[in-house]
Structures are given as structure tokens and as C-alpha cells.
Amino acid sequence: MHEYTRAESMSFVHRDEAAEQLVDTGITDERRMAYTPGVSELLYRTVIPAGTGKHLLSIVQEVTTQWKDNLNGAHEHPDLEEFRESSPIRDDGFRLYLGLPQHHNSFSVSQYQPEHSTEDKYYYAVNGWFEHFLSRNNRFEYTPQPLSQTGKIRRIVSVLETPFDPIKHKRAVKLREDLEYDSRFGHRSDDSLEMFKELTSLGEPYALVADKVAHGVVVNDSDAGILSLGHVMLSLGHDEDGEYIAYYDRWDFGQPGQLTLSLSEASTVVVGKPFEVYDRLYFDRAQFNAE
């Protein structure tokens, strides 16, 4: 029997084998490489994986430094159980990042890879992400009637195909940031209401999209109540099977590479390993006019 090298085991052609591993054991060989004995368990017990990258990095550094002499001595964060129950996808993402098996079957191995990818590797997918995203109860939803599944897909396609006015986009980004700040700190003022009205008046693309990038747009899936990936890139594509909407994200703590943490002036430890998610939803444009 042929034994695959580490690089071969991560190859896109071996995605089906990796998918079986993930189902059977909760982890793949590729994710096992992210494991750091003792430290991975420590961070999982003591860190809630939510917030900005820099904020999380400072917490991780503090936790690792505090418990460097006794990695098993840390007490579990008091809010972790509630977080894991309310955010199973985020919990599984953090575990896979740390090289630990997932608990909630939130992730699978994707059957696709990005059109512009130059790397021979497989990607992961969030199970049910498109269903959650399309059925979302979004605070910027202002369609007069409930949309069918086809109508929701048409709506996202329209957003992706709408040319962006840079002035409107800049204003929308500022309004979204201000509204997010007010929401985070419990502010509910007349100013918030006026900002919301102004944002919706700019039009759907600007209300829904956090940023415009080269191959698509960036949206925040927490607006859909998913709280799994945060900012996600959506794009349109097509191949021999038809047209599709794709999502992409890198689960990386907001850091470009692995976390290198200082245990002392002379000792560091590398923790975790980012992973990438990518999946597609195929659609038939001819159905847009059939309703």
C-alpha cells in the first residue's frame, strides 16, 4: 500500500479521503499538524474565539504566559460553555485551528477549490452556510414581501453584479461602523435610527456589503446570525456545471500565519495553523424570470 507524503495527503485529489477522516474522527491529517501538545488544550479551555484579531492575540499571549509553568492548571473560562452552545461553528473552527477534533460536525471537506487558486490542496466548508445565509433575518432586510429561495439567490447575484459608487460605498462603510459601535455598547438613540435610515436609503448593495474587493464583495455573516466566519468574500463564477456563488474565508485569528507566542525571552511556541474555507452554490439564471 502506498503511503502518502505530507504534501500528497493535502492534495486536492485526496479530498474524498480527507472528508472521510473528518467524518470518522473529527479531524484530518492536515489539521493534526496544527496541534501543539498542552498549549492547544490550554487555549481551548481559556479563550473565547470572538472579537478582533489583535484583541484575541493579546488574550492568547496573556493566557500562555500566565500558565507557561503549568499548562494543565488553567481554569476554564466561565462563559465558555454558553459560548460553545450558542456558537458551535465558531467552537469547531477554533478546535480545528488548534489541531483538535471538532465536536459539532460543523465543517466538512469542500469538493471545490477557488477558480484562481494556484495551490494543489483541498479546502474546508461550513455545513449549511449557504442555507443560513440565504434565510437570514438581516437587519438591513427591507424587501416588502418574503423572498423565495430563487429570489434570495437573485438578490445576492444582483448585489455582486451592481457597479459600486466609491463615494456611496465610503459613506456606507462609515455608517455600518457607527451602527456596529452603537449596537455593541447598547446605544439606541435617534442618531442610530437616522444612520440606519440613511444606510438603507443608499440601496441594497451598500447596506449589505462590508467591502468591495477584486473578485467579489465582503459581507459579515454575523449579520445572518451565523457567527462563524465573520467577514466572508462572496464572488460569482462559472464552469462546465453552470454559474455559481462562492464564499471564501481564512480562519486565522486575524493573523497572516501561525501564532508565535513568547513563553520567556529565550522560549517561544508556535500555536495553531490557519485553514481556508471555500464552497459553491450553483444556480440557474433562467429561473430568475420564471417567478
DOPASE-243259 format. One record per residue: residue in three letters; x, y, z of N, C-alpha, C, CB in turn. Coordinates in steps of 0.1 Angstrom, whole numbers, padded with zeros to 4 digits, always signed. Glycine has a CB too. Example, Ala and Ser with C-alpha at 12.3 -4.5 7.8 and 13.67 -1.06 7.14 Angstrom:
# DOPASE-243259
ALA+0132-0057+0078+0123-0045+0078+0132-0033+0078+0113-0045+0090/SER+0128-0022+0071+0137-0011+0071+0129+0000+0079+0141-0006+0057/
END
This chain:
# DOPASE-243259
MET+0008-0012+0000+0000+0000+0000+0009+0013+0000-0010+0000+0012/HIS+0005+0022-0009+0013+0034-0010+0010+0043+0002+0010+0042-0023/GLU+0021+0048+0009+0019+0058+0020+0022+0072+0014+0029+0054+0031/TYR+0012+0081+0016+0013+0094+0011+0023+0103+0019+0000+0101+0010/THR+0030+0111+0012+0038+0121+0019+0028+0132+0025+0049+0128+0010/ARG+0034+0140+0034+0025+0151+0040+0019+0160+0029+0034+0159+0050/ALA+0027+0163+0019+0022+0172+0008+0011+0165+0000+0033+0177-0001/GLU+0014+0152-0003+0004+0144-0011-0009+0143-0003+0010+0131-0014/SER-0009+0141+0010-0021+0139+0017-0030+0152+0018-0018+0135+0032/MET-0024+0164+0015-0031+0176+0015-0036+0180+0001-0023+0187+0020/SER-0032+0171-0009-0035+0174-0023-0050+0174-0026-0028+0165-0032/PHE-0055+0182-0035-0069+0183-0038-0075+0170-0043-0071+0193-0049/VAL-0067+0161-0049-0072+0148-0054-0075+0139-0042-0061+0142-0063/HIS-0070+0142-0030-0072+0133-0019-0083+0139-0010-0059+0131-0011/ARG-0091+0148-0015-0101+0155-0007-0112+0145-0002-0108+0166-0015/ASP-0115+0134-0010-0125+0125-0005-0120+0117+0007-0129+0115-0016/GLU-0107+0113+0007-0101+0106+0018-0101+0115+0031-0087+0101+0015/ALA-0098+0128+0028-0098+0137+0040-0112+0139+0045-0092+0151+0035/ALA-0122+0139+0036-0136+0141+0040-0140+0129+0049-0145+0142+0028/GLU-0136+0117+0046-0139+0105+0054-0133+0106+0067-0135+0092+0047/GLN-0120+0111+0068-0113+0113+0080-0121+0122+0089-0099+0118+0078/LEU-0125+0133+0084-0132+0144+0092-0145+0138+0097-0134+0156+0083/VAL-0152+0130+0089-0165+0125+0094-0162+0114+0105-0172+0118+0083/ASP-0152+0106+0103-0149+0095+0112-0143+0099+0125-0141+0084+0105/THR-0133+0108+0124-0125+0112+0136-0127+0126+0141-0111+0109+0133/GLY-0133+0135+0133-0135+0149+0136-0123+0157+0132-0137+0150+0151/ILE-0113+0151+0126-0101+0159+0122-0095+0152+0110-0092+0160+0134/THR-0087+0160+0102-0079+0154+0091-0064+0154+0095-0081+0163+0078/ASP-0056+0147+0087-0042+0147+0089-0036+0161+0088-0035+0137+0079/GLU-0042+0168+0078-0037+0182+0076-0039+0191+0089-0044+0188+0064/ARG-0051+0189+0095-0054+0197+0107-0046+0192+0119-0069+0196+0111/ARG-0042+0180+0120-0034+0175+0131-0020+0182+0132-0032+0160+0130/MET-0016+0187+0120-0003+0194+0120-0004+0207+0128+0001+0197+0106/ALA-0016+0212+0132-0017+0224+0139-0016+0222+0154-0030+0231+0136/TYR-0015+0210+0158-0016+0207+0173-0003+0209+0180-0020+0192+0175/THR-0004+0216+0191+0008+0218+0200+0004+0212+0214+0012+0234+0201/PRO+0011+0201+0218+0007+0195+0230+0006+0204+0242+0017+0183+0233/GLY-0004+0203+0249-0006+0211+0261-0011+0225+0258+0007+0212+0268/VAL-0005+0232+0249-0009+0246+0246-0022+0246+0239+0002+0253+0238/SER-0024+0237+0229-0037+0237+0222-0049+0235+0232-0037+0226+0211/GLU-0047+0226+0241-0058+0223+0251-0059+0235+0260-0054+0211+0259/LEU-0048+0241+0264-0049+0253+0273-0057+0264+0267-0035+0258+0276/LEU-0054+0267+0254-0061+0278+0248-0076+0275+0246-0055+0282+0234/TYR-0079+0263+0243-0093+0259+0241-0101+0260+0254-0094+0245+0236/ARG-0094+0258+0265-0101+0259+0278-0103+0273+0283-0093+0251+0288/THR-0095+0282+0278-0094+0295+0285-0097+0307+0276-0081+0297+0290/VAL-0098+0305+0263-0100+0316+0253-0114+0315+0246-0089+0317+0243/ILE-0121+0325+0246-0133+0326+0237-0129+0332+0224-0145+0334+0244/PRO-0131+0324+0213-0126+0328+0200-0135+0338+0193-0123+0317+0191/ALA-0137+0350+0199-0146+0360+0193-0139+0374+0195-0160+0359+0199/GLY-0141+0383+0186-0135+0396+0187-0125+0398+0176-0129+0398+0201/THR-0118+0409+0177-0109+0413+0166-0096+0405+0168-0106+0428+0167/GLY-0088+0403+0157-0076+0396+0157-0066+0401+0167-0070+0396+0144/LYS-0064+0414+0168-0054+0419+0177-0058+0417+0192-0052+0434+0175/HIS-0071+0418+0194-0076+0416+0208-0074+0401+0212-0091+0419+0208/LEU-0077+0392+0203-0076+0378+0205-0061+0374+0208-0082+0369+0194/LEU-0053+0380+0199-0038+0377+0200-0033+0381+0214-0030+0384+0189/SER-0037+0393+0219-0032+0397+0232-0037+0388+0243-0037+0412+0235/ILE-0050+0383+0242-0055+0374+0252-0048+0361+0252-0070+0371+0249/VAL-0045+0356+0240-0038+0343+0238-0024+0344+0244-0037+0339+0223/GLN-0017+0355+0241-0004+0357+0247-0004+0358+0262+0002+0370+0241/GLU-0014+0365+0267-0015+0366+0282-0018+0353+0289-0026+0376+0286/VAL-0027+0345+0283-0030+0332+0288-0018+0323+0288-0042+0326+0281/THR-0011+0322+0277+0000+0313+0275+0011+0317+0285+0005+0314+0261/THR+0014+0330+0286+0024+0335+0296+0021+0331+0310+0027+0350+0294/GLN+0008+0334+0313+0004+0332+0327+0005+0317+0332-0010+0336+0329/TRP+0002+0308+0322+0002+0294+0326+0013+0286+0320-0011+0288+0322/LYS+0024+0292+0317+0035+0286+0310+0042+0275+0318+0046+0296+0306/ASP+0042+0276+0332+0048+0266+0340+0038+0255+0344+0053+0273+0353/ASN+0026+0257+0341+0016+0246+0344+0005+0247+0334+0011+0248+0359/LEU+0007+0241+0322-0003+0242+0312-0016+0235+0315+0003+0236+0299/ASN-0016+0226+0324-0029+0219+0328-0036+0226+0340-0026+0205+0332/GLY-0030+0237+0345-0035+0243+0357-0045+0254+0355-0024+0249+0365/ALA-0048+0258+0342-0057+0269+0340-0071+0264+0342-0055+0274+0325/HIS-0079+0273+0347-0094+0271+0349-0101+0275+0336-0099+0278+0361/GLU-0112+0267+0333-0119+0270+0321-0126+0284+0323-0130+0259+0318/HIS-0127+0291+0311-0133+0304+0311-0148+0302+0315-0132+0311+0297/PRO-0153+0311+0324-0167+0308+0330-0178+0310+0319-0170+0318+0340/ASP-0175+0317+0308-0185+0319+0298-0184+0309+0286-0185+0333+0293/LEU-0174+0300+0287-0172+0291+0275-0183+0282+0272-0159+0283+0278/GLU-0189+0276+0282-0200+0266+0280-0211+0272+0272-0205+0260+0293/GLU-0215+0284+0276-0226+0292+0270-0222+0295+0255-0229+0305+0278/PHE-0209+0299+0254-0204+0303+0240-0205+0291+0231-0190+0309+0241/ARG-0200+0279+0236-0200+0267+0227-0214+0263+0223-0193+0256+0235/GLU-0223+0264+0232-0237+0260+0229-0243+0270+0219-0245+0260+0242/SER-0240+0283+0220-0246+0293+0211-0239+0294+0198-0247+0306+0218/SER-0226+0290+0198-0218+0292+0186-0210+0280+0182-0208+0304+0188/PRO-0217+0269+0179-0210+0256+0177-0200+0257+0165-0220+0245+0174/ILE-0203+0265+0155-0195+0266+0143-0182+0272+0147-0201+0273+0131/ARG-0183+0283+0154-0171+0290+0159-0162+0281+0168-0175+0303+0166/ASP-0169+0274+0176-0162+0265+0185-0154+0254+0177-0172+0258+0195/ASP-0161+0248+0167-0154+0238+0159-0142+0244+0151-0164+0231+0150/GLY-0145+0256+0146-0134+0263+0139-0122+0265+0147-0139+0276+0133/PHE-0124+0269+0160-0113+0271+0169-0106+0258+0172-0118+0278+0182/ARG-0113+0248+0174-0107+0235+0176-0098+0230+0164-0118+0224+0180/LEU-0104+0231+0152-0096+0227+0141-0084+0236+0139-0105+0228+0128/TYR-0085+0249+0142-0074+0258+0141-0062+0253+0151-0078+0272+0145/LEU-0066+0248+0162-0057+0244+0173-0052+0229+0170-0063+0245+0186/GLY-0058+0223+0160-0054+0209+0158-0061+0199+0166-0039+0207+0160/LEU-0073+0203+0171-0082+0194+0179-0094+0189+0171-0086+0201+0192/PRO-0099+0177+0173-0111+0173+0166-0123+0182+0168-0114+0158+0169/GLN-0131+0184+0158-0143+0192+0160-0154+0183+0168-0149+0196+0146/HIS-0163+0190+0175-0173+0184+0183-0187+0184+0177-0173+0191+0197/HIS-0189+0193+0168-0203+0196+0164-0205+0192+0149-0207+0210+0166/ASN-0195+0187+0142-0197+0184+0128-0200+0196+0120-0207+0173+0126/SER-0194+0207+0123-0197+0220+0116-0190+0221+0103-0193+0232+0125/PHE-0179+0215+0102-0171+0216+0089-0170+0203+0082-0157+0221+0093/SER-0169+0204+0069-0166+0193+0060-0155+0196+0051-0179+0188+0052/VAL-0150+0187+0043-0140+0190+0032-0148+0194+0020-0131+0178+0030/SER-0145+0205+0014-0151+0210+0002-0148+0202-0010-0148+0225+0000/GLN-0157+0201-0019-0155+0194-0032-0149+0204-0042-0167+0187-0037/TYR-0147+0216-0039-0143+0226-0048-0131+0233-0043-0154+0236-0051/GLN-0124+0240-0053-0113+0249-0049-0115+0262-0057-0099+0243-0052/PRO-0110+0273-0052-0112+0286-0059-0107+0286-0074-0105+0297-0052/GLU-0114+0293-0082-0110+0293-0096-0096+0299-0098-0120+0302-0104/HIS-0092+0308-0090-0079+0315-0092-0068+0308-0083-0080+0330-0088/SER-0071+0297-0077-0061+0291-0068-0050+0285-0076-0068+0280-0059/THR-0038+0287-0071-0026+0281-0077-0020+0270-0068-0015+0292-0080/GLU-0027+0267-0057-0022+0257-0048-0029+0244-0050-0023+0262-0033/ASP-0022+0233-0049-0028+0220-0050-0031+0215-0036-0018+0209-0057/LYS-0043+0219-0031-0047+0215-0018-0063+0215-0017-0041+0224-0007/TYR-0068+0208-0007-0082+0209-0005-0086+0220+0005-0088+0195-0001/TYR-0099+0224+0004-0104+0234+0013-0115+0228+0022-0109+0246+0005/TYR-0119+0236+0032-0130+0232+0040-0142+0239+0037-0126+0233+0055/ALA-0154+0234+0042-0167+0241+0040-0174+0241+0053-0175+0235+0029/VAL-0182+0252+0056-0191+0252+0067-0204+0246+0063-0193+0267+0073/ASN-0208+0235+0070-0220+0228+0066-0232+0237+0068-0222+0215+0075/GLY-0240+0238+0058-0252+0246+0058-0250+0261+0058-0259+0243+0071/TRP-0238+0266+0054-0236+0280+0054-0245+0288+0045-0221+0283+0051/PHE-0246+0283+0033-0255+0290+0023-0269+0290+0028-0254+0283+0009/GLU-0274+0279+0033-0288+0279+0038-0290+0289+0049-0292+0265+0043/HIS-0281+0290+0058-0282+0300+0069-0281+0314+0063-0271+0298+0079/PHE-0272+0316+0054-0270+0330+0049-0282+0335+0041-0258+0330+0040/LEU-0288+0326+0032-0299+0330+0024-0312+0331+0032-0301+0319+0013/SER-0313+0324+0043-0325+0325+0051-0324+0335+0063-0329+0312+0057/ARG-0314+0343+0062-0310+0352+0073-0321+0362+0076-0297+0359+0071/ASN-0322+0366+0089-0331+0377+0093-0322+0389+0095-0339+0373+0106/ASN-0319+0395+0083-0309+0406+0084-0315+0419+0088-0302+0407+0070/ARG-0308+0427+0096-0313+0440+0100-0314+0450+0089-0304+0446+0111/PHE-0308+0447+0077-0309+0456+0066-0319+0450+0055-0295+0457+0059/GLU-0327+0440+0059-0337+0434+0050-0349+0444+0049-0341+0420+0055/TYR-0352+0448+0037-0363+0457+0036-0371+0454+0024-0358+0472+0035/THR-0371+0441+0019-0380+0437+0008-0394+0437+0014-0376+0424+0002/PRO-0404+0442+0006-0418+0443+0010-0424+0429+0013-0426+0450+0001/GLN-0420+0419+0005-0425+0405+0007-0414+0395+0009-0434+0401-0006/PRO-0417+0384+0016-0407+0374+0018-0403+0368+0005-0413+0362+0027/LEU-0390+0365+0004-0384+0361-0009-0383+0346-0009-0370+0367-0011/SER-0386+0340-0021-0383+0326-0023-0368+0323-0023-0390+0321-0036/GLN-0365+0310-0023-0351+0307-0024-0344+0312-0037-0349+0291-0024/THR-0351+0311-0048-0346+0317-0061-0345+0332-0059-0356+0313-0072/GLY-0355+0338-0053-0355+0353-0051-0343+0357-0043-0367+0358-0045/LYS-0340+0350-0033-0328+0353-0024-0315+0352-0032-0328+0344-0012/ILE-0314+0341-0040-0302+0339-0048-0301+0351-0058-0302+0326-0056/ARG-0312+0354-0065-0312+0365-0074-0308+0378-0067-0326+0367-0080/ARG-0312+0380-0055-0308+0392-0047-0293+0393-0045-0315+0392-0034/ILE-0287+0382-0041-0272+0381-0039-0265+0384-0052-0268+0368-0032/VAL-0270+0377-0063-0263+0379-0076-0264+0394-0080-0270+0370-0087/SER-0276+0400-0078-0277+0414-0081-0267+0423-0074-0291+0419-0078/VAL-0265+0420-0061-0256+0427-0053-0242+0425-0058-0256+0422-0038/LEU-0238+0413-0062-0225+0410-0067-0222+0417-0081-0223+0395-0069/GLU-0233+0419-0089-0232+0425-0102-0234+0440-0103-0241+0418-0111/THR-0238+0446-0092-0240+0460-0092-0227+0468-0091-0249+0464-0080/PRO-0224+0477-0101-0212+0486-0100-0213+0494-0088-0211+0495-0113/PHE-0201+0496-0081-0201+0503-0069-0197+0518-0071-0191+0497-0059/ASP-0204+0527-0065-0201+0541-0064-0192+0543-0052-0214+0550-0063/PRO-0179+0547-0055-0169+0548-0043-0174+0557-0032-0156+0552-0049/ILE-0181+0568-0036-0185+0578-0026-0196+0572-0017-0190+0591-0033/LYS-0206+0565-0023-0216+0559-0016-0210+0548-0007-0227+0553-0025/HIS-0201+0540-0013-0195+0529-0005-0188+0534+0007-0186+0521-0014/LYS-0180+0545+0005-0173+0550+0017-0182+0555+0028-0164+0562+0012/ARG-0193+0561+0024-0203+0566+0034-0209+0554+0041-0214+0575+0027/ALA-0213+0543+0033-0219+0532+0039-0210+0525+0049-0223+0522+0028/VAL-0197+0524+0046-0188+0517+0055-0187+0525+0068-0174+0517+0049/LYS-0187+0538+0067-0187+0546+0080-0200+0544+0088-0186+0561+0076/LEU-0212+0544+0081-0224+0542+0088-0225+0528+0094-0236+0544+0078/ARG-0220+0518+0087-0220+0505+0093-0211+0504+0106-0215+0494+0083/GLU-0200+0510+0105-0191+0510+0117-0197+0517+0128-0177+0517+0113/ASP-0204+0529+0126-0210+0536+0137-0222+0528+0143-0215+0550+0132/LEU-0230+0522+0134-0241+0514+0139-0236+0502+0147-0250+0509+0127/GLU-0225+0495+0142-0220+0484+0149-0215+0488+0163-0208+0478+0141/TYR-0209+0500+0164-0204+0505+0177-0216+0508+0186-0196+0519+0175/ASP-0226+0514+0181-0238+0517+0189-0244+0504+0194-0248+0525+0182/SER-0245+0494+0185-0251+0481+0189-0242+0474+0200-0252+0472+0177/ARG-0229+0474+0198-0220+0467+0207-0221+0473+0221-0206+0468+0202/PHE-0222+0486+0222-0222+0492+0235-0236+0496+0240-0214+0505+0235/GLY-0246+0490+0234-0260+0492+0238-0266+0506+0236-0260+0489+0253/HIS-0261+0513+0227-0266+0527+0224-0278+0525+0215-0255+0536+0218/ARG-0289+0531+0218-0301+0532+0210-0306+0546+0210-0312+0522+0215/SER-0302+0554+0200-0305+0568+0200-0312+0572+0187-0292+0577+0203/ASP-0317+0584+0187-0323+0589+0175-0312+0590+0164-0329+0603+0177/ASP-0300+0592+0168-0289+0592+0158-0287+0579+0151-0276+0597+0164/SER-0289+0568+0159-0288+0555+0154-0299+0552+0144-0288+0544+0165/LEU-0311+0556+0147-0322+0554+0138-0320+0562+0125-0335+0559+0144/GLU-0315+0574+0126-0312+0582+0114-0301+0576+0105-0308+0596+0117/MET-0291+0571+0112-0280+0564+0104-0285+0552+0097-0268+0560+0114/PHE-0294+0544+0104-0300+0532+0098-0308+0536+0085-0309+0525+0108/LYS-0316+0547+0087-0324+0551+0075-0315+0556+0064-0333+0563+0080/GLU-0304+0563+0067-0295+0567+0056-0289+0555+0049-0285+0577+0062/LEU-0285+0546+0057-0278+0534+0051-0287+0526+0042-0273+0524+0062/THR-0300+0524+0046-0309+0517+0037-0312+0525+0025-0322+0513+0045/SER-0312+0538+0026-0316+0547+0015-0305+0547+0004-0318+0561+0020/LEU-0293+0543+0008-0282+0542-0002-0284+0530-0012-0268+0540+0005/GLY-0292+0521-0008-0295+0509-0017-0289+0497-0011-0290+0512-0031/GLU-0295+0486-0016-0291+0473-0010-0276+0469-0011-0299+0462-0017/PRO-0269+0471-0022-0255+0467-0022-0247+0473-0011-0249+0470-0035/TYR-0250+0486-0009-0242+0493+0001-0246+0490+0016-0244+0508-0001/ALA-0259+0486+0017-0264+0482+0031-0259+0468+0035-0279+0482+0031/LEU-0257+0459+0025-0253+0446+0028-0238+0443+0027-0260+0437+0018/VAL-0231+0451+0020-0217+0448+0017-0207+0455+0026-0213+0450+0002/ALA-0198+0448+0032-0188+0455+0041-0177+0461+0033-0183+0445+0051/ASP-0173+0455+0022-0162+0460+0014-0163+0454+0000-0148+0456+0020/LYS-0156+0461-0010-0156+0457-0024-0141+0452-0026-0160+0468-0034/VAL-0139+0440-0032-0126+0435-0034-0125+0431-0049-0122+0423-0025/ALA-0113+0427-0053-0110+0425-0067-0120+0414-0074-0096+0420-0069/HIS-0122+0403-0067-0130+0393-0073-0144+0391-0067-0123+0380-0072/GLY-0149+0401-0059-0162+0400-0053-0164+0410-0043-0164+0386-0047/VAL-0172+0407-0033-0176+0416-0022-0173+0409-0009-0190+0421-0023/VAL-0172+0416+0002-0170+0411+0015-0183+0414+0023-0158+0417+0023/VAL-0189+0404+0029-0200+0405+0038-0197+0400+0052-0213+0398+0032/ASN-0205+0403+0062-0203+0398+0075-0213+0388+0078-0203+0410+0086/ASP-0210+0375+0080-0220+0365+0082-0226+0366+0096-0214+0352+0080/SER-0221+0374+0105-0227+0375+0118-0240+0383+0116-0218+0383+0128/ASP-0242+0391+0105-0255+0397+0102-0266+0387+0100-0253+0406+0090/ALA-0261+0375+0096-0271+0364+0094-0273+0356+0106-0266+0356+0082/GLY-0267+0360+0117-0269+0352+0129-0260+0339+0129-0283+0348+0131/ILE-0250+0338+0121-0242+0326+0120-0231+0326+0129-0237+0324+0105/LEU-0224+0338+0130-0212+0339+0139-0202+0328+0137-0217+0340+0154/SER-0198+0326+0125-0188+0315+0122-0176+0320+0116-0194+0305+0114/LEU-0177+0328+0105-0165+0332+0098-0162+0347+0099-0167+0329+0083/GLY-0172+0355+0103-0170+0369+0103-0171+0375+0089-0156+0373+0110/HIS-0160+0381+0085-0160+0387+0071-0157+0376+0061-0150+0399+0071/VAL-0166+0375+0052-0165+0364+0041-0166+0371+0028-0177+0354+0043/MET-0157+0366+0018-0158+0371+0005-0167+0362-0004-0144+0370-0002/LEU-0177+0369-0010-0186+0363-0020-0182+0367-0034-0201+0367-0017/SER-0183+0357-0043-0180+0360-0057-0188+0352-0066-0165+0357-0059/LEU-0189+0356-0079-0196+0348-0089-0186+0341-0098-0205+0358-0098/GLY-0190+0329-0103-0181+0322-0112-0189+0313-0121-0171+0314-0104/HIS-0183+0306-0130-0190+0296-0138-0179+0286-0143-0197+0303-0150/ASP-0184+0274-0145-0176+0263-0151-0185+0255-0160-0169+0255-0140/GLU-0181+0242-0163-0189+0234-0171-0202+0230-0165-0181+0221-0175/ASP-0203+0231-0152-0216+0228-0145-0226+0239-0144-0213+0222-0131/GLY-0221+0251-0147-0230+0263-0147-0225+0274-0139-0243+0259-0142/GLU-0234+0284-0136-0230+0296-0128-0231+0292-0113-0238+0308-0131/TYR-0223+0299-0105-0223+0297-0090-0219+0309-0083-0214+0285-0087/ILE-0224+0310-0070-0220+0319-0060-0210+0311-0051-0232+0325-0051/ALA-0199+0317-0048-0189+0311-0040-0186+0319-0028-0176+0308-0048/TYR-0182+0313-0017-0177+0320-0005-0164+0315-0001-0187+0319+0007/TYR-0156+0325+0004-0142+0321+0008-0138+0329+0021-0132+0325-0004/ASP-0131+0322+0029-0126+0329+0041-0114+0321+0046-0136+0330+0052/ARG-0105+0328+0054-0094+0322+0060-0096+0323+0075-0080+0329+0055/TRP-0096+0311+0082-0098+0311+0096-0084+0312+0103-0105+0298+0101/ASP-0081+0325+0107-0067+0327+0110-0064+0336+0122-0060+0333+0098/PHE-0075+0339+0131-0072+0347+0142-0069+0362+0138-0061+0342+0151/GLY-0071+0365+0126-0068+0378+0121-0053+0380+0119-0072+0389+0131/GLN-0045+0369+0119-0031+0369+0117-0027+0362+0104-0023+0362+0129/PRO-0017+0367+0097-0014+0361+0084-0008+0346+0085-0004+0369+0077/GLY-0002+0343+0096+0004+0330+0097+0000+0324+0111+0019+0331+0096/GLN+0009+0314+0115+0006+0308+0128+0010+0318+0139+0015+0295+0129/LEU+0004+0315+0151+0007+0324+0163+0020+0319+0169-0005+0323+0173/THR+0029+0329+0170+0042+0326+0177+0041+0333+0190+0054+0330+0168/LEU+0041+0326+0201+0039+0332+0214+0052+0331+0222+0028+0325+0221/SER+0055+0341+0230+0067+0341+0238+0064+0336+0252+0072+0355+0239/LEU+0071+0325+0256+0070+0320+0269+0080+0326+0279+0072+0304+0269/SER+0091+0331+0273+0101+0338+0280+0110+0345+0270+0110+0328+0289/GLU+0120+0352+0274+0129+0359+0265+0136+0349+0255+0139+0367+0272/ALA+0138+0337+0260+0145+0327+0252+0136+0316+0247+0156+0322+0260/SER+0123+0316+0249+0115+0305+0246+0102+0310+0239+0112+0297+0258/THR+0099+0304+0227+0087+0307+0220+0080+0294+0217+0089+0316+0208/VAL+0067+0295+0214+0060+0283+0209+0050+0287+0198+0052+0277+0221/VAL+0049+0279+0188+0040+0281+0177+0027+0274+0179+0047+0277+0163/VAL+0016+0282+0178+0003+0276+0182-0006+0277+0170-0003+0283+0194/GLY-0014+0266+0167-0024+0267+0157-0019+0267+0143-0033+0278+0160/LYS-0028+0267+0134-0025+0267+0119-0037+0272+0112-0019+0254+0114/PRO-0037+0283+0105-0049+0288+0098-0053+0278+0087-0045+0301+0091/PHE-0066+0278+0084-0072+0270+0074-0081+0278+0066-0078+0257+0079/GLU-0084+0274+0053-0092+0281+0044-0105+0274+0041-0085+0284+0031/VAL-0116+0281+0040-0129+0276+0037-0133+0281+0023-0139+0279+0048/TYR-0140+0273+0015-0144+0276+0002-0155+0267-0002-0133+0276-0008/ASP-0166+0272-0007-0177+0263-0012-0185+0271-0022-0186+0259+0000/ARG-0194+0264-0029-0201+0269-0040-0216+0266-0039-0196+0265-0054/LEU-0224+0275-0045-0239+0272-0047-0242+0275-0061-0247+0281-0037/TYR-0245+0264-0069-0249+0266-0083-0263+0271-0084-0247+0253-0091/PHE-0265+0279-0095-0279+0285-0097-0282+0285-0112-0281+0298-0090/ASP-0294+0286-0115-0299+0287-0129-0305+0301-0131-0309+0276-0133/ARG-0298+0309-0138-0303+0323-0140-0316+0324-0148-0292+0331-0148/ALA-0319+0313-0156-0332+0313-0163-0344+0313-0154-0332+0301-0172/GLN-0342+0308-0141-0353+0307-0132-0356+0321-0126-0350+0297-0121/PHE-0347+0330-0127-0349+0344-0121-0362+0350-0127-0337+0353-0123/ASN-0365+0348-0140-0376+0355-0146-0388+0346-0146-0372+0359-0160/ALA-0387+0333-0141-0398+0324-0141-0408+0326-0130-0393+0310-0140/GLU-0404+0334-0120-0413+0336-0108-0422+0348-0111-0405+0338-0096/
END
